[in-house]
Amino acid sequence: MNLKKNNYLASVIIANYNNNKYINECINSIKIQKYKNIEIIFVDDQSNDNSLKTIKKFKNIKVIKTKSKTSVGSFNQIKAYSLGYKKSKGDIIFFLDSDDFFLKNKIQDIMILYQENTKLNLLFDLPINLIGKKKLKKKFKQKSFIFSSWPRFSPQSCISVRRNFAKNIFRISNIKKYPNIWLDFRIATYAFLKYKKLNIIENYLTYYRIRDNSASSKFKKISNDWWLRRAEAHDYFEYVANKLNIKNRLTLDKIITKVINMLIKKNNN
């Protein structure tokens, strides 16, 4: 199906901190999109590299600088995207970390789906993982909810939302608690609790860069840090459930996480 009309405005909000060497690839991936009714909003979180110098080379981009910064990366990320949203005008909001980039048909393909279903408020596409020069498409398989408290979902740059839905997301998410819980998990949590499912299309439309120095690199699976963050994720999940007046069910995942964190704390004492 082709778009009947291009009067939907797509807002691509790019959050950046010291990613100067990736900016050209990121921005150019938006400039060459098949879909043309796009605004680009670049939010810089007080970078100290040449990010702002590089972004000035591009035309027709709204550049915003954050005025303050905390020591907590997740809070800075949420604030940057929230600020970009407030300055945007689009009907559909696309989130993009500045070290990632889109396939040239991504926005068109996503816009078709929003046009086909006016009740659709959020979409996850799938990432092509970039590990050095390698490009990997990992098969997506949803978790069993008998064990898990929340579904598997794609990273931040794979998320698009309808404008009114974004307002509700930031109303819930923009809280300076749960420092290890980033915006993608907060969005997925809100959507899953509200709709009992996530809309994930099995199309690989986003290049997602995996780096050794990323914020999530220290959370190696099954490590102590991983279990501690998982407990924080359960706390955040319960916080959102309470906000939505939804009873948070007890899962095997939650029980195991609680027991292991008790053992970690006991060993650290």
C-alpha positions in Angstrom: 0.0 0.0 0.0 1.2 3.5 -0.8 0.5 6.6 1.3 -2.7 8.3 0.2 -1.3 11.6 1.2 1.8 13.1 2.8 0.1 15.6 5.1 1.2 13.7 8.2 4.2 15.5 9.6 6.9 13.2 10.9 9.1 14.7 13.7 12.5 12.9 14.1 13.9 13.9 17.5 17.6 13.2 17.8 19.2 13.1 21.3 23.0 13.7 21.2 25.8 13.7 23.6 29.4 13.6 22.3 28.5 11.6 19.2 30.2 13.9 16.7 31.7 11.1 14.6 28.2 9.5 14.0 26.2 12.7 13.3 26.7 12.8 9.5 25.5 9.2 9.1 22.6 9.8 11.4 21.4 13.0 9.8 22.0 11.9 6.2 19.8 8.8 6.8 16.9 11.2 7.5 17.7 13.5 4.6 17.5 10.6 2.1 14.1 9.2 3.4 11.6 8.3 0.7 9.0 10.1 2.9 9.6 13.9 2.6 7.3 15.6 5.1 9.8 15.5 7.9 11.1 17.9 10.5 14.4 17.2 12.3 14.9 18.3 15.8 18.4 17.8 17.2 18.8 18.1 21.0 22.3 18.4 22.2 23.0 17.6 25.9 26.0 19.9 26.4 28.4 18.0 24.3 32.1 19.0 24.6 33.2 17.5 21.3 32.5 19.0 17.8 28.9 17.9 17.7 27.4 21.4 17.5 30.0 22.5 14.8 29.0 19.4 12.7 25.3 19.9 13.0 25.5 23.5 11.9 26.6 22.3 8.5 23.1 20.9 7.8 20.2 23.1 6.7 16.6 23.0 8.0 17.3 21.4 11.3 16.0 22.8 14.6 18.9 22.6 17.0 18.2 22.8 20.8 20.7 22.8 23.6 19.8 21.6 27.1 20.4 24.2 29.8 21.4 21.8 32.6 22.8 18.4 33.1 22.7 15.8 35.8 25.2 13.0 36.5 22.5 10.4 35.6 22.5 9.5 31.9 18.9 8.2 31.9 17.5 11.4 33.3 19.5 13.5 30.7 18.2 11.3 27.9 14.6 11.6 29.0 14.9 15.4 29.4 16.5 15.7 26.0 13.7 13.8 24.3 11.0 15.6 26.3 12.5 19.0 25.3 12.5 17.9 21.7 8.9 16.8 21.8 7.8 20.1 23.3 9.5 21.9 20.3 8.1 19.5 17.7 5.0 19.8 15.6 4.7 16.4 14.1 1.7 14.0 14.0 4.1 11.1 14.5 7.2 11.2 16.6 10.3 9.2 15.8 13.0 8.8 18.5 16.6 8.5 17.3 19.8 8.3 19.4 22.5 10.2 17.4 24.8 7.1 17.0 22.0 5.2 15.3 20.4 5.7 11.9 17.4 4.7 9.7 17.0 2.8 6.5 15.8 5.1 3.8 12.3 3.5 3.7 11.7 3.5 7.4 9.6 6.6 7.9 7.5 5.8 4.8 6.8 2.3 6.0 5.9 3.4 9.5 3.7 6.2 8.3 1.7 3.8 6.1 0.9 1.7 9.2 -0.2 4.8 11.2 -2.4 5.9 8.3 -4.0 2.4 8.0 -4.9 2.3 11.7 -5.8 5.6 13.3 -6.1 3.9 16.7 -2.5 2.9 16.5 -0.5 4.9 19.1 3.0 3.2 19.2 5.2 1.0 17.1 8.4 -0.8 17.6 10.4 -1.9 14.5 13.4 -4.2 14.7 17.1 -3.2 14.9 20.0 -4.2 12.7 22.8 -4.4 15.3 26.0 -2.7 14.3 29.0 -4.3 16.1 32.0 -2.7 14.6 31.7 -3.3 10.9 29.3 -6.2 11.3 25.6 -5.9 10.6 23.5 -8.5 12.4 19.7 -9.2 12.3 18.9 -11.1 15.4 15.7 -13.1 15.2 13.0 -11.6 17.4 11.1 -14.0 19.6 8.7 -12.8 22.2 9.1 -14.0 25.8 6.6 -16.2 27.6 4.5 -14.1 30.1 4.1 -17.1 32.4 7.6 -16.4 33.5 8.2 -12.7 32.5 6.7 -9.6 33.9 7.1 -7.6 30.7 7.6 -8.3 27.0 10.8 -8.2 24.9 11.0 -4.9 23.0 13.4 -3.0 20.6 15.7 -0.1 21.7 15.0 3.6 21.7 15.8 4.3 18.0 13.2 1.7 16.9 10.3 3.5 18.6 7.7 5.8 17.0 4.6 7.2 18.7 1.5 9.3 17.9 1.8 12.8 19.2 -0.9 12.6 21.9 0.4 9.4 23.2 3.9 10.9 23.6 2.4 13.5 25.9 1.2 10.7 28.2 4.5 8.9 28.0 6.5 12.0 29.2 3.9 12.7 31.9 4.6 9.3 33.4 8.2 8.9 32.5 9.7 12.2 33.4 10.4 11.4 37.0 13.9 11.6 38.6 13.7 8.2 40.1 14.9 4.8 38.9 18.3 6.0 37.5 19.1 2.8 35.6 15.8 2.7 33.8 16.1 4.4 30.4 13.3 5.8 28.2 12.8 2.8 26.0 11.9 0.6 29.0 9.6 3.4 30.4 7.8 3.7 27.1 7.4 -0.1 26.8 6.2 -0.4 30.4 3.5 2.2 30.0 2.3 0.9 26.6 2.2 -2.8 27.8 0.3 -2.0 31.0 -2.2 0.2 29.2 -2.9 -2.0 26.2 -1.7 -5.5 27.5 0.5 -5.8 24.4 3.2 -4.0 22.4 2.9 -3.4 18.6 6.1 -4.7 17.2 6.5 -5.1 13.5 9.0 -7.7 12.2 10.7 -5.3 9.8 14.4 -4.4 10.3 14.3 -0.6 9.7 16.8 0.8 12.2 20.6 0.5 12.5 21.4 0.2 16.2 25.0 0.7 17.3 26.3 -1.6 20.1 29.4 -0.1 21.7 31.7 -1.3 24.5 31.4 2.1 26.3 27.7 2.4 26.2 25.6 3.0 29.3 24.3 -0.6 29.2 27.7 -2.2 28.7 28.3 -2.7 32.4 25.1 -4.7 32.9 26.4 -8.0 31.7 23.6 -10.6 31.7 23.3 -12.5 35.1 26.0 -10.2 36.7 25.2 -8.5 40.0 24.7 -5.2 38.3 22.3 -6.8 35.9 20.2 -8.3 38.8 20.2 -5.0 40.7 19.0 -3.1 37.6 16.3 -5.8 37.1 15.0 -5.2 40.6 14.8 -1.5 39.8 12.9 -2.3 36.6 10.4 -4.3 38.7 10.0 -1.3 41.0 9.4 1.0 38.0 6.9 -1.4 36.5 5.0 -1.4 39.8 5.2 2.4 40.0 3.5 2.7 36.5 0.9 0.0 37.3 -0.1 2.0 40.4 -0.3 5.2 38.4 -2.7 3.5 36.0 -4.6 1.8 38.8 -3.7 -1.7 37.5 -3.0 -4.6 39.7 0.6 -5.7 39.2 0.7 -9.5 38.9 3.3 -11.7 40.6 5.5 -13.6 38.2 8.3 -16.1 38.6 10.7 -13.5 37.2 9.9 -11.1 40.0 10.3 -13.7 42.7 13.6 -14.9 41.4 14.9 -11.3 41.0 13.9 -10.5 44.6 15.6 -13.6 46.0 18.8 -13.1 44.1 19.0 -9.4 45.1 18.6 -10.4 48.8 21.5 -12.8 48.4 23.6 -10.1 46.7 23.0 -7.6 49.5 23.7 -10.3 52.1 27.1 -11.1 50.4 28.0 -7.4 50.2 27.4 -6.9 54.0 
